[in-house]
């Protein structure tokens, strides 16, 4: 998965809508993705990786995600090119580092934060 370069809004310019992938669509991932529904001019969800079909389907239906961007395993996201500006990693806490490191290493110039 190649993430786009970081977004920097210049003073006096309009911010563009950013896109994200949701890795883990349980309560946490679904909750974070709600921002895109509340603020569609600022963010959209372009892909999801979630092993549980009902949770993956819920995110897809709410955000209009194409079937080719609805994946059961986060590793499949690595095959997609320019799919999003950033990733919401909301897997189980023990899996955070494992699931985010490959994406970070393929994203030249991207920043990563813990939070």
Buried (B, 14 or more C-beta within 10 A) or exposed (E): BBBBEEEEEEEEEEEEBBBBBBBBBBEBBBEBBEBBEEEEEEBBBBBBBBBEEEBBBBBBEBBEBEEEBBBEEBEBBBEBEEBBBBBBBBBEEEBBEEBBEBBBEEBEEBEEEEE
